[in-house]
Amino acid sequence: MDVVMADDGIAFDGRMAESGPLGGAETAFVALAEAMASRGHRVEARSHCAAPLTHRGVAWAPIGQGVPERAGLYIGNRGHRVIGLAPKARRRLFWLHNPARYLRKPRLAGRLAWYRPRIVVTGAYHAGTIPGWVPPLLLGRGGVEIIPYGMLDRFRHAIEREPPPPCAVFTSNPLRGLDWLLDLWAARIAPAVPAAELHIYAGPAVYADTGSDKAAAMNRVLQRADTMAGQGVRRHAPVGREVLAEVLRGARVMLYRGDPGETFCLSLAEAQAMGVPCVVQPLGSVGERVVDGETGRVAPDDVEFAEAAIAALRDDALWQRWHRAALRTQRGLSWDEVAARFEALAA
């Protein structure tokens, strides 16, 4: 089958996904394209990449150079401009990664009504953000499908290990609760576990975002982290997925409050797949990534979050139980399995 995928967001391609850090949506786009190619499909990917290239069976080219008119399956990724590309596609999907409330904007609503793609979201919380009028609008030709992200193989084959030193990690967007976490770390967690360290792997480079207001806001939070070295806070540049897997292998716990804008949270999913217990709050989709009391804690408030973080950092028996349960139950789907679900939508 001819598969065409298009994204008009930040500049990225398959080679970049191997060499440096990428956000979850970009990582997912690359992983699905490569999984489709490995299943024998002819895959054309269009993005704001710098130049045409073929990588892992996927033919990449700048979206400005055009998109093939025909496809057995066309997947438009998140932006309104890509919904109607590949006009002679046999099956049309619109893959969402952010909360879907933006579909009510006229530029999106009009295109959805005209092209009626099948909408793909990543989970129950994500599906719940779709405006109520959208599924009826698409009924008959479209509809809504839930397909979670897959896990790259490097995160799915971790083995059981002994409790590591009290090293917590944060690997998400600094604007999604890092300031809050630094407050809680200084006030409650660090005093209770003096040997603990909080390692932060985050920054604007993940989102190809430099010189913007968001980048400046991220950097302000990260600069605050730099002032907390005496409280065990260590800031690192963002890393690619291969290095990230090694970081998670040595981590004791991932601490992340969550955010209403979080529709899947690949960072948590990767940590859980590696057997890293996670402590979160029920914000956005993050409660879907952690089995409360079994692979970590979905804490209802700040006090219980801090208590769970402290317990994970210093209670070896508790850590071992959460670690083993995460390895047993949280491997997630492979990207080949995810690709098969997308493939089925073309039938």
N, C-alpha and C positions, 0 to 999 in steps of 0.2 A: 504494500500500500504506500502511496505517496502521502507523507505527513509534512505539513507546513506549520511552523510555529513562529509567532511574531511578538516582539516586545519593543515598546518605544520609550522605555525608561532610561536608566543610566547605561553607560557604555560597558559591555561585558561580552565575553564569549567563552567557549569551552576551555581554551588554553588558560585564560585568566583564572578560571575556577580551580585550576591545579596549582597555580603559582602564587596566589595571594588570597586575602580575605574577601569574601562576598557576603551580602545579606542573604537571608533565608529564601526570599522570593527568587533571586537570581540563581542561587544554588539549586533550588528545585527545578527551575526552567532548564538548566544545563543537564541535571541528572535525568529528567524525563526524556529530553531529546536523545541523550546517549543510550538510555534504556530502550527507547523505541528503535534506534539504529541497531542495537545488539539483537533485537528480536527480528531483524531482517527487513525492516521498513526503510524506505528511502526518505531521509529526513532533511528538510531544508529549514534552517533557523535564521531568522532575521532579527537584528538588534542594532544598537548604535555602536557596533564593533568598528574597529579602525579600518579593517580591510578584509576581503574574502579569505577564508581558510577552511580546510577540512580537518577536523579533529575528532578522533574516536568515532569515525563513521558519520559525523554530522557535518553537512555543508553549511558553513556560516557565511553571511554576507551582510553589509550595511543595509539597514531597512530603507535608507534613502535611495538605494539602487533598485528598489522595487521588490514586490512579492509575487511568487508564481500565482497565476490565475486559478489553476486547477489543483485539487488535492482530494484524496480520499477522506482525509481528516485534517481540518484546519483548527489550530488552537491559538486564539488571540489571548494575550496575557495582560490582564488588569487595566490597560488604558483604553479610553473610548475610541481613540483613532484606529485601533487595530480590529475593532469588532467586525467591520465589513470588508476587510482585505480578503484576498483569495476569493473573488466573487463567484467562481464556479465550483467551489468546494462542495463535496457531496454531504459531509457532516461538519457542522460548525460548533465549536465550543468557545466559551468565554471563561477563562480561568482567573478566579479572584484570589487575592492574597491579603487584602486589607479589609477592614469592616465594610460591609456592603451598603451602608447607608448612602454612600455617594451615588448609588444608582438612580436616586431620585432627581439628580441634576438633569436638566433638559437635554444637554448634549449626549448623555448616556441613555436616558429614557427613550428618546426618539430612535436611537440606533437599535436598542433592544427590541422595540416594537416593530421596526422594519425588518431586521435580520433574524430575530427570534433564535438566538443561539441557545444551546443547553449551557447552563451556568454550572461551573464546578467550584465547590468550596471545600474547606479542609476539615470541618468538624461541625458538631452540633451548635456550639456557640457562634461560629462563623455563619452558619445557615440562619440563625436567629437574628442576624443583623440585616438580612435582606428585607426591604420594604414589602409589606403584605400584598401589594398589588402586583408585584413582579411575577410570581409563579402563575397566576391566572392569565396574565398578559402573554406568557410563553406557552401556555397549555396547548398541547397538540404537536407542536414542532420542537418545543424546547423543554423547559423544566429545570429542576435543580438536582444536582448529584453531589453527594459527599464522598470525596476521595482524600484520605489523609496523605500528608507527605510520606515519602519513603525515607529509609535510612541508608546512607552510603555504607558500603560493605565494611569499611575500616572501623565503623562504630558498632557493628553487629556481632563481632567475634571476640569481645573481651572475655577474659577468664577470671575466675574467682581469685581474689587477692587478699592479703592481710590488711588490717586497718592502717591507712597511711597517717602521717603526721597531721595535726589539726590545721589543714589548709583549705579554706573556702575559696570558691571561684565565682566570678560574675562575668558572663560572656555575652551580654546583650547590649542594646542601645542605651547609652548613658542617660538619655532623657526619660527612660522608662524605669524610674524608681531608684537610680543609683544614689541620688542625694538623700533620699529617705533611708536607704540601706546604710550609708555612711553615718547618719545620725544614730541609727539603732546600734550599729557596730560600736561606735564610740561610747554610747550611754550604757549599753547592757551586755553586748556579746564579748567585746575585748576585755572588760574588767573581770568577767566570769571565767575566761579562758586566756590568761595572759600570754601563753605561748602561741596562740592562734594567729594566723595570717589570712588576709583577704587579698586575693590576687585578681586584678581586674584586667581583662583583655577586651578592650573596646575603644572606639574612636570613629571619627568621620570617614576615615579611609574605607571602612566596610561598605559605606553607602555612596562612594565616589562623591562625597559631599565636602568640598573645601571652600572656604571663603563666604559661606552663606550664613544667615542668621542661626540656622540649626547647628551648623558646625561650631559657631562661636559659643552657643549655649552648651553643646557637648563638651567643648574644651574648658569651659568654666567649671563644670562638674569634675572633670578629670584633673584640673589644676588643684581643686580642693583635695582630691585624693592624694595628690603629691605631697600635701602638707601634713598627711596623717601617717607618715612612715613610722613615727614613734609609737603608733597604735597598731602596728602590724599590717598596714595597708600598702600593697605593692601594685604599681600601675605598669602595664606592659602594652606595647603596640598590638593591634589586632593581628591575628595569625591565620594562615590557611587551614583547611580542614585536616590535613595530614599532621601538622604540628598540634592542632587543637586536640586531636585524639590522644596524643602523648600527654598533653596538659591534663586532660580529664582522667587519664590512667593514674595520675598521682594526686588527684583531688580527693578530699574527704567529703565535701558537700558542696552543692551549688545553692546559692542564696539569691532568690529573685522574687520580688514582691508580685510582679505581674502588672498588667496595664490593660485598660479597656480596648486599646488598639491592637492587642495581641490576639491573632486569630488562630495560630497553631503553636508557635514558639519552638522552632527547630533547635535552639540552644538547649532547652530543657530536654527535648526528646533525645538529642545526642548524648547528653549527660546520663539520662536514665538508661539508655541502651548500653552505655559503658559501665553500668553498675554504680553510678554515683548517686547517692541519696540527694533529694532536692527538697528544699523548704520554700513554699510559696504561699500566697494568699489567694482567695477565690476571686481574682480579677481577670477579666477577659477569658481566654481559653486555657490559662495555665493549669487550672484545676483538672482539666482533662488529661494532662500529661503526667500527673503524679497520682498514685494510688494511696490515698490518705491512710496513714498508719501502717502501711506495708512497704512502700518504696520511698517514703519520705513523709512530709506533713503538708497538708493544706490548712494553714493556720487561719482562724477567723479574725484575729486581731494582732496588734503589734506585740503584746505581751507573750502570747502563745507562739508567735513567730520566733521571738528571741529565745524562748525556752527550748523550742525544737532545735534551733540552730546550735545552742549551747550543748544540748544532749548529743546531737550528731557529732559535734567536734570532740567530745570527751568520753562518751560511753561506747566502748569497743563492741560490747555485745549487741547493743541496739544498732550500731552502724553495720555490723555483720549481717544482722537480719534484714535490714533495709537493702543492703548491697546485694545479698543473694536473691532476694525477691525481685529486685530490678533486673538482674541478669536473667532471671527465669521468665519474667512476664513482659518486659519492656523493650524487647529487641526491635519491635515495630515491623512494618512491611519493608521488604526489599524494594528497590526502585523497579525491578523487573515485575514484581507483583502489581505495583502501582501502574506501570505501563500497560499491563494486561487489562486493568480496569478502564483505562482511557481507550484502549483498543476496542473493548467491548462496546463502547458508546458509538463507534463508527459502524456497527453492524446494522 
